[in-house]
């Protein structure tokens, strides 16, 4: 170790011996041979499945253990019924987009895979996914009217706007982002339960929250709060119900600099800074409020269908209500969704489409997934029986369906070429939440930057 | 192979030939791996950096557009600055690991135990560590703030505050890398010849002088190695950022350059732009490393 060069040589290549010169030509010959062999091996792999006459589809998706188990069971039935082998590639939610894009760049598009509504535009324009309209509309086993409109429409694209035109995917699920309250806490405090059908006004919401923000054990520190919302997931709701929006109808202009939008964001920030009904300003950014809600310290909190299985073990009762509504008086919130699409290079388009239909709309497959508690049913008739089931929480499951049918909207970036313009809104929002900048000032600053990103995205998509 | 054999025409036995063939096969595997999985992608990304490419369709040549865009992109510059800032952890880590190595190099009980303790973070998965520290940094329940609370200090919400998120990441990275540097220093310390210290103490050199004039120069190669590899590793910091602050931190304050590249490539469909940024990052690392090697060569010495 005393010779510095010893270390240097570990960083660069090892010194090369004299034999090298003699070997050089043979080395090249050998490497060429090896490359040729590797090439043969690789091409052999892809041809292998076809040679044996067995059909194989690849299905790439993301999800946790629950989903993997549910899908494996469902797919086994599909394999038997259609005499086909389905190769499952599952990734974590974080890895999915990286792995899928690597597969696409490597010209190895899976036969069937998940896409988000935000991907539709780019994937269609670049010929990555197949138009499945003909199959879907012609299928005897599939009744489009029985699937949520929102779920199907999210994957329609007419060449310029997402939401109308040909169908490119069927929904894997729809995820209405609903609002819940801690029923046990309300009862203990003697506060009348909120109406399950009429949204609270913003003032009522703050009022109730104030009554529930208390120091229960008398140690001088608050240990129960009205709410604690994450700006990234809840701002949409308050902006929309206040009459504001993120984009104009054509999706060519960012409209966050309106007074309605500023009012909604300011009100949101004031929940912590002025009203003091959330744990603390910075907490809205972390998962803490989620943990606090689950340990019964928070009165109002968002509830998604994916939470229902976890919330079944809570020590308190909870139920769903519409999101509190701003100026318009109409509650609004977003509905997430993932779709299942067919890759354009598939050898078996018909079979792939059948698999999509099966995963999205087969009653038995749906039941398996709903029973796992990870999603609400895609089929309206299955959903009706699910809502009527009074043995499981929450009692007001109808609220989930109302959101999907009625008050729910797509997340703002779902229908644009990419989400850069939308992410920009949240990148520098912290000073507003901390109360050191007014919402109006911030939004005025942010709008031009967001607009530039949107223009860029629209230019890439060839619209606007 | 002796010189005599080289001068005459080399005779090769069949065994000799066979062994060479087998050896070539062994060499071929990493070589092909390098050509296929390193050189080809590298060249391709150089090409991609001059194109507008969304990663889905074929790249379209657009000259220097990406490089010009980069120069005017405030987030690129901020991400570069953040990455540079977080390298403050490198000298801190070196000083701490040197101190630890000196301590653990003494003859006392329990050194093996402590060496193991400090090495555990090194072999742990970075993802697990990031999640662990994310909890530790939690504003209310986090271990870090609970400890500060004992001393009556109200800790910040580390990861949600733009002024504390970088220090928080630096502390974590330093903690994680400590064991590795310490182990290398320990090995270096143990290979310093004892007679140098004996001679020095006979000449009346004190502990500090011995450390300054014997220990430091003798472990220089290790310091050099650690500085070079830490800078290369530090410029590529990504996993902990992506796990602990998935949106790049409050006001983009913890976004590293690799995180930004990844986001542009895979979330925003700007594969060409991302390639251009990677090329720039690669060049920067390359230049820094060359400079370091130059400086090191100038300061070389040997003892005979």
HADDOCK unambig.tbl for C-alpha pairs under 7 A between the chains (distance, minus, plus):
assign (segid A and resid 1 and name CA) (segid B and resid 188 and name CA) 6.47 0.50 0.50
assign (segid A and resid 2 and name CA) (segid B and resid 218 and name CA) 6.11 0.50 0.50
assign (segid A and resid 3 and name CA) (segid B and resid 302 and name CA) 6.64 0.50 0.50
assign (segid A and resid 4 and name CA) (segid B and resid 221 and name CA) 4.78 0.50 0.50
assign (segid A and resid 7 and name CA) (segid B and resid 221 and name CA) 6.29 0.50 0.50
assign (segid A and resid 7 and name CA) (segid B and resid 225 and name CA) 6.59 0.50 0.50
assign (segid A and resid 27 and name CA) (segid B and resid 24 and name CA) 6.32 0.50 0.50
assign (segid A and resid 30 and name CA) (segid B and resid 24 and name CA) 6.81 0.50 0.50
assign (segid A and resid 31 and name CA) (segid B and resid 28 and name CA) 5.48 0.50 0.50
assign (segid A and resid 34 and name CA) (segid B and resid 28 and name CA) 6.95 0.50 0.50
assign (segid A and resid 35 and name CA) (segid B and resid 32 and name CA) 6.79 0.50 0.50
assign (segid A and resid 97 and name CA) (segid B and resid 266 and name CA) 6.54 0.50 0.50
assign (segid A and resid 98 and name CA) (segid B and resid 266 and name CA) 5.72 0.50 0.50
assign (segid A and resid 101 and name CA) (segid B and resid 55 and name CA) 6.97 0.50 0.50
assign (segid A and resid 101 and name CA) (segid B and resid 266 and name CA) 6.92 0.50 0.50
assign (segid A and resid 104 and name CA) (segid B and resid 56 and name CA) 6.44 0.50 0.50
assign (segid A and resid 105 and name CA) (segid B and resid 55 and name CA) 5.83 0.50 0.50
assign (segid A and resid 105 and name CA) (segid B and resid 56 and name CA) 6.05 0.50 0.50
assign (segid A and resid 126 and name CA) (segid B and resid 56 and name CA) 6.22 0.50 0.50
assign (segid A and resid 126 and name CA) (segid B and resid 57 and name CA) 5.41 0.50 0.50
assign (segid A and resid 282 and name CA) (segid B and resid 157 and name CA) 6.91 0.50 0.50
assign (segid A and resid 282 and name CA) (segid B and resid 160 and name CA) 6.21 0.50 0.50
assign (segid A and resid 285 and name CA) (segid B and resid 160 and name CA) 6.78 0.50 0.50
assign (segid A and resid 418 and name CA) (segid B and resid 268 and name CA) 5.38 0.50 0.50
assign (segid A and resid 419 and name CA) (segid B and resid 268 and name CA) 6.59 0.50 0.50
assign (segid A and resid 420 and name CA) (segid B and resid 268 and name CA) 6.26 0.50 0.50
assign (segid A and resid 427 and name CA) (segid B and resid 250 and name CA) 6.58 0.50 0.50
assign (segid A and resid 427 and name CA) (segid B and resid 251 and name CA) 5.13 0.50 0.50
assign (segid A and resid 427 and name CA) (segid B and resid 252 and name CA) 6.13 0.50 0.50
assign (segid A and resid 428 and name CA) (segid B and resid 250 and name CA) 6.68 0.50 0.50
assign (segid A and resid 428 and name CA) (segid B and resid 251 and name CA) 4.27 0.50 0.50
assign (segid A and resid 430 and name CA) (segid B and resid 250 and name CA) 6.21 0.50 0.50
assign (segid A and resid 430 and name CA) (segid B and resid 251 and name CA) 6.78 0.50 0.50
